[in-house]
């Protein structure tokens, strides 16, 4: 992955953390795992399960509401597009 793309991803991650109120002390993998588990729970209509997947103190108590009111964050959209383009261009060899 080109260094500039990596920088864009880090910026996007920071913007998303800020919007959701997730502190920098929460490991990126913990954040990702929690958000994916919460997404599954919310898709199944289990709001209590989603809250359990995103526990304090790493996640704010109003995390579900923040997810529901998440604004458009252009840096996140641009980073996702960059990764998609990199995977198309480099495949797994670009990791």
Number of C-alpha atoms within 10 A of each C-alpha: 14 9 8 9 15 14 12 18 19 15 15 20 17 17 16 18 17 12 17 20 16 20 15 13 7 14 12 12 9 12 19 12 14 19 17 15 18 22 18 15 18 16 11 11 11 13 15 12 16 23 21 13 20 24 13 13 10 16 20 17 14 13 20 19 11 14 13 8 11 12 11 10 12 11 18 19 11 15 20 15 12 17 16 12 12 18 15 11 11 11 11 10 9 11 9
